[in-house]
Every structure is written in C-alpha cells, then in structure tokens.
Amino acid sequence: MKKASNILIVLFLLDVINANCVAQDLHFSQWFNSPLTTNPANTGFIPDADYRLGANYRQQWSSIMTEPYRTMSIWGDAQVFRNRIENGWLGLGGVILRDEAGAGNLTSTQAYASIAYHQMIGYTSLLTAGFNVGWINKRINSVNLKFPDQFDGKFFDNTLPTSVQIDKPSTSLFDMQVGMNYAYFPTDKIYINGGLSVWHINHPRESFFTTDPVGFDSRLPLRYTGFINGSFKTSDLVIINPMGYYSNQAGSSETVLGLNAQYNLSGDGEQQVIGGLYFRVGDAVIPMIGFIYKNIRLMFTYDVTVSSLANTNNGFGAWEFSLTQYGNYGNFNGDRRQSLCPSFKQ
C-alpha cells in the first residue's frame, strides 16, 4: 500500500510541476523578452547595444487559486572581445529564476551561466552557437498536501495520519543546454533570425524520493525549442515584428504565433509605443502593450484563456510584464553595430 501511495504522490507532484505550463519547464508568454531562457545562443545576441539587463514577472490563475502561480527572473548579458576576434565576439550572461506554485508550496530556484560565440558571415549574416550550465533547486512543503489514505469517505483531511513519506523535501540538480542561431540582414530595413536549442542534455534526475518507483523515470526529458522572428522597417515611423515560437518536451508542446508593431513617437526613436497580439495555440490569446523610453523597454501582456479552462476561470489566465535596459560601453554609433537590425535611431 505504501508503495502504491508513493506512486500516486509522485504522479501528483509531477502534475503540480506540469500545471505551470504546457511543457514541464518554466516559461514566459514574452519568450522574446527572456532571451537566455529561450536559447543560450541568444547570449550577447544584441544588434543595437553592447549589453542589457532584464527582469520578468508572471502571475497565473489567480482567479481560480488562492495561491496563484508566480514566476520571476532577473538576467543580463554582454558582448566581449569584439576587438580581439575578427568579425566576431563572445557573449557572456546569466539568469536567476524563481517559481512558486500551488498549495503544496512547491518552489523552484534556478541559476544559469551562459556563453555564446558569434561570427559574422560576410556582411549580411551572423551565425551563433552557445551553451549554458546551471543549478536547479526545488522544495516542497508537504503540510498542505493531501494523500490517498487521508480520504475519510467524503473529503480529504490532512489532519489524519498518512503512511506516505517524502524522502527529501528539497532536491538539487545540475543542468545543461545548447543552442544555435542564425540571422540574415540584407538591408538596414530587413532583419530575420531564428534559432534551435536543446535543454537538459545531461538528463538530470529530479525527484523528492531516493529511488524511483518501478516503471517511473524521474530524469528530466529533453526539451526542444525553436523560434523565428523578423523585423521590417516600413517607414520612419513604423517597424513590424512578426514572430513564432515552438517548444516540445515529453510529448507536450507549446506554439506561440503573433506580431507587434513599434511606432516612433519622438521622431528620433527615443520614445516609442509598442502594440501586439499573440496566440498560444489551443490555450490563450495574448494582447501586448509596451513603451520604449531611450534605452529602457517596458512591456505588458495578458493571457486570455480560450481553452476549456475558460469555463472555470472566465478567461482570466495570466498577466506578465518585462523590463529591459540596453546599454553601450561608449557613445552609441550606428556604424559599429555588428548586424543591421532596423532601428529609428540614426
């Protein structure tokens, strides 16, 4: 009976982990504003700046849960050795993530360091390869959990004794990812890039139990992620950015499609307003609004649930914001940009 109960609680804990998104890993609707968690090759992939710092926050399902899911991150990356590598450079960066989920007080803390190598190919292309290494810690407070042998015939009562014992309330693991990017920019008005990455290439074991039940494998499955986006300057006032994102892990997948438009408010690109609309296939419509002031970009999105879950949460899915600051080591000079991403700045 204890063995069966252990299997049930393992499945329950996996359900808690999976409930945060379609795949098992943490995610943001604004994947394009969380570059280091999208693809490690994005490290130092900054067409119009030398470095950037960012923060993301997401709160999900507050309309149906007393303890909503919360995901947050801080990150930064920079270009280095540009004067030492002919037509190339290195990108160095790091990200810290924190996730709090469910009544079981399941928390996850993750920290990654990443590096990428960027090489120009002629004057119109850029090829990048990168990887990151990281540490993940997950903790669970079992006080609020209810187990099968605490069912009294009508309700689950966690004041009743249980035979289920979690071996360790905290587990830590080492994690690795790899990725590649390619960018094509034939003119200063057209920019297209895409990337592929593979996560958990070392298959780390993630479990609150010392040994796995028979027939169960607690190693993290590989996660495959791909994206493509474009930037097209249609006039001195408007830049259009279509994009798409796909991720697959253990048979679960997530597809996000959409676009946004930047409007030049000040004429010199110092002040811009951004509006967009995205669609997570089978799950949510995601409107977005944002503002750029000099080197600071703030963007806000809201997930409007369109799946069957809308019958329960009335469409109130998740809200999310991102804050990014871009910087240069000296005065900005458009002529020294490594790749010609469309910009309002001269």
C-alpha positions in Angstrom: 0.0 0.0 0.0 2.8 2.4 0.8 4.5 1.7 -2.5 1.2 2.4 -4.3 0.7 5.6 -2.3 4.3 6.7 -3.2 3.5 6.2 -6.9 0.3 8.3 -6.5 2.1 11.1 -4.8 4.9 11.1 -7.4 2.2 11.5 -10.1 0.6 14.3 -8.1 3.9 16.2 -7.7 4.5 15.8 -11.5 1.0 17.2 -12.0 1.9 20.2 -9.9 5.1 20.8 -11.8 3.4 20.4 -15.2 0.5 22.6 -14.3 2.6 25.7 -14.7 2.7 25.4 -18.4 2.1 23.2 -21.3 5.6 21.7 -21.1 7.3 20.9 -17.8 9.8 23.8 -17.7 9.1 27.3 -16.6 8.1 29.7 -19.3 7.0 33.2 -20.2 4.5 34.4 -22.8 7.0 37.1 -23.6 9.6 34.5 -24.5 11.2 37.1 -26.8 11.9 39.3 -23.7 13.5 36.4 -21.9 16.3 35.6 -24.4 18.6 33.5 -22.1 15.7 31.1 -21.2 14.7 30.8 -24.8 18.1 29.8 -26.3 21.6 30.0 -24.8 22.8 31.2 -28.2 20.9 34.5 -27.5 23.6 35.4 -25.0 25.3 38.5 -26.4 23.0 38.5 -29.4 22.3 42.2 -29.1 22.2 44.0 -32.5 21.8 47.6 -31.3 23.6 47.6 -27.9 26.6 46.2 -26.1 24.8 44.8 -23.0 21.4 44.5 -21.5 19.7 43.8 -18.1 16.2 42.5 -17.7 13.5 41.4 -15.3 10.4 39.3 -15.9 7.3 38.6 -13.7 4.4 36.3 -14.4 1.3 35.6 -12.3 -1.1 32.8 -13.4 -4.5 31.5 -12.4 -5.2 33.9 -9.6 -8.9 33.8 -10.4 -9.2 30.1 -9.5 -6.5 29.5 -6.9 -5.9 31.0 -3.5 -2.2 30.7 -4.1 -1.6 31.6 -7.8 1.5 30.5 -9.7 4.3 33.1 -9.8 7.4 33.0 -12.0 10.0 35.7 -11.9 13.6 36.2 -13.2 16.4 38.6 -13.5 19.1 38.3 -16.1 21.8 40.1 -18.0 24.3 39.6 -20.9 27.0 41.4 -22.7 29.3 41.4 -25.7 33.0 40.9 -25.0 36.3 40.5 -27.0 34.9 42.3 -30.0 38.3 43.9 -30.7 40.1 40.6 -30.4 38.0 38.3 -32.6 37.9 39.2 -36.3 34.3 39.8 -37.4 33.1 38.1 -34.2 32.7 38.3 -30.5 31.7 36.4 -27.4 28.6 36.8 -25.3 28.6 36.2 -21.6 25.4 36.2 -19.4 23.5 34.8 -16.6 19.9 34.4 -15.3 18.2 33.6 -12.0 14.7 32.3 -11.9 12.2 31.7 -9.1 8.9 29.9 -9.3 6.2 29.4 -6.6 3.4 27.1 -7.4 0.3 25.6 -5.8 -1.0 24.9 -2.3 1.8 22.4 -1.7 4.2 25.4 -1.7 6.3 23.9 -4.5 9.1 26.4 -5.2 11.9 26.3 -7.7 15.1 28.3 -7.8 17.3 28.2 -10.9 20.6 29.9 -11.8 22.4 29.6 -15.1 25.6 31.0 -16.6 25.8 31.0 -20.4 28.4 31.8 -23.1 28.0 32.1 -26.9 30.2 32.7 -29.8 29.0 35.0 -32.6 30.6 35.0 -36.1 29.8 37.3 -39.0 29.5 35.6 -42.4 30.2 38.2 -45.0 28.2 41.4 -44.4 24.7 40.1 -44.3 24.7 37.0 -42.0 25.5 36.1 -38.4 25.9 32.5 -37.0 25.9 31.8 -33.3 26.5 28.8 -31.1 26.0 28.8 -27.3 25.5 26.7 -24.2 24.8 27.2 -20.6 25.2 25.3 -17.3 23.0 25.7 -14.3 21.8 24.7 -10.9 18.2 23.9 -10.0 16.8 23.5 -6.5 13.2 22.5 -5.8 11.5 22.5 -2.4 8.1 21.3 -1.3 6.1 21.9 1.9 4.0 18.7 2.4 2.0 20.2 5.2 -0.7 21.4 2.8 -0.7 18.2 0.7 -3.4 15.6 1.0 -2.7 11.9 0.4 -4.9 8.9 -0.6 -5.0 7.4 2.9 -6.3 10.7 4.3 -9.7 10.3 2.5 -12.4 9.9 5.1 -15.1 8.7 2.6 -16.3 12.2 1.8 -13.3 14.6 2.0 -9.5 14.6 2.1 -8.4 15.6 5.7 -4.7 16.4 6.1 -5.1 16.2 9.9 -5.3 12.4 9.6 -2.1 10.4 9.7 -0.6 9.3 6.4 1.8 6.5 5.5 3.3 8.4 2.6 6.6 9.9 3.5 8.5 12.2 1.1 12.2 11.2 1.4 13.6 14.6 1.0 11.7 17.9 0.8 14.4 19.5 -1.2 16.2 18.3 -4.3 19.0 19.9 -6.4 20.5 19.1 -9.8 23.0 20.2 -12.4 21.6 21.1 -15.8 23.0 21.9 -19.3 21.6 23.3 -22.6 23.0 24.0 -26.1 21.7 26.2 -28.9 22.3 27.8 -32.3 21.1 31.0 -34.0 21.3 32.4 -37.5 20.5 36.0 -38.6 20.1 37.4 -42.1 20.0 41.2 -42.7 20.4 42.1 -46.4 19.5 45.8 -45.7 19.0 48.0 -42.7 15.3 47.6 -43.1 15.1 43.8 -43.1 16.2 41.5 -40.3 15.3 37.8 -39.9 16.6 35.4 -37.4 15.8 32.0 -35.9 17.3 29.5 -33.5 17.1 26.0 -32.2 18.0 24.7 -28.8 18.0 21.5 -26.7 17.5 21.7 -23.0 18.5 19.2 -20.2 21.1 17.4 -22.4 22.6 15.8 -19.4 19.2 14.2 -18.3 19.4 15.3 -14.7 17.3 13.4 -12.1 14.5 15.4 -10.4 12.7 13.7 -7.6 11.7 14.1 -3.9 12.3 10.4 -3.4 15.6 8.5 -3.0 14.6 5.9 -5.6 12.1 5.9 -8.4 9.0 3.6 -8.3 9.1 0.6 -10.7 8.4 1.8 -14.2 8.9 5.5 -13.5 11.9 7.6 -14.7 12.5 10.9 -12.8 15.1 12.2 -15.2 14.2 15.4 -17.0 13.3 14.7 -20.6 14.9 16.7 -23.4 13.2 19.9 -24.4 13.4 21.1 -28.0 12.8 24.7 -28.7 12.7 26.7 -31.9 11.9 30.3 -32.8 11.9 32.6 -35.7 11.2 36.3 -35.8 11.6 39.2 -38.2 11.9 43.0 -38.1 10.8 45.1 -41.0 11.0 48.8 -41.2 8.1 50.0 -43.3 8.7 53.7 -42.7 10.4 56.2 -40.5 7.5 55.8 -38.1 6.7 52.0 -38.1 8.6 48.8 -37.6 6.7 45.4 -37.8 7.9 42.4 -35.9 6.3 39.0 -36.7 7.4 36.0 -34.7 6.8 32.4 -33.8 7.9 30.0 -31.1 7.6 26.3 -30.6 8.7 24.0 -27.7 8.2 20.3 -27.2 9.0 18.2 -24.1 7.9 14.7 -23.3 5.1 14.9 -25.8 3.7 18.2 -24.6 4.1 21.2 -26.8 3.6 24.9 -26.9 3.2 27.1 -30.0 3.0 30.9 -29.9 2.4 33.0 -33.0 1.9 36.7 -33.4 3.4 40.1 -34.2 3.9 43.5 -32.7 4.4 47.0 -34.2 6.7 49.8 -32.9 5.6 53.4 -33.5 8.1 56.2 -33.4 6.6 58.9 -31.2 9.5 61.3 -30.9 11.0 61.1 -34.4 14.5 60.2 -33.2 13.5 56.8 -31.8 14.0 57.9 -28.1 10.3 57.3 -27.4 8.3 54.5 -28.9 5.0 52.8 -28.2 4.5 49.1 -29.0 1.3 47.1 -29.5 0.9 43.5 -30.4 -1.2 40.4 -30.4 -0.1 36.7 -29.9 -1.9 33.4 -29.8 -0.8 30.3 -27.9 -2.4 27.6 -30.0 -5.2 25.8 -28.2 -4.8 27.9 -25.0 -4.8 31.7 -25.0 -5.0 35.0 -26.9 -2.3 37.3 -25.6 -2.6 41.1 -26.2 0.5 43.2 -25.5 1.3 46.8 -25.0 4.7 48.4 -24.3 6.7 51.6 -24.2 10.3 52.4 -25.0 12.0 55.4 -23.5 15.6 55.9 -24.6 17.3 52.6 -23.5 14.5 51.2 -21.4 11.7 49.0 -22.6 8.6 48.0 -20.6 6.1 45.5 -21.9 2.9 44.1 -20.5 0.9 41.1 -21.7 -2.3 39.3 -20.5 -3.2 35.7 -21.3 -6.9 35.5 -22.1 -7.8 31.8 -21.8 -9.7 30.4 -24.8 -9.4 26.7 -24.0 -11.9 24.7 -22.0 -10.4 26.1 -18.8 -12.2 29.4 -19.6 -15.3 27.7 -18.3 -13.7 27.8 -14.8 -11.5 30.9 -14.9 -13.8 33.1 -17.1 -10.8 33.7 -19.4 -8.6 35.3 -16.7 -5.4 33.4 -17.4 -2.2 35.2 -16.5 -0.6 38.6 -16.6 3.1 39.3 -17.2 5.5 42.2 -17.5 9.1 42.6 -18.6 11.6 45.4 -18.1 14.8 45.6 -20.2 17.5 48.2 -20.2 20.0 48.4 -23.0 23.4 50.0 -22.7 26.6 50.8 -24.6 30.2 50.9 -23.4 30.7 54.3 -25.0 28.6 56.7 -27.0 26.3 54.8 -29.4 27.4 54.8 -33.1 25.2 53.0 -35.5 28.1 52.4 -37.9 29.7 49.9 -35.4 26.7 47.7 -35.0 27.6 44.1 -35.8 24.3 43.4 -37.6 21.8 45.8 -39.2 18.6 45.4 -37.1 16.0 48.0 -38.2 16.1 51.0 -35.9 14.7 54.5 -35.7 17.9 55.8 -34.3 20.5 57.2 -36.7 
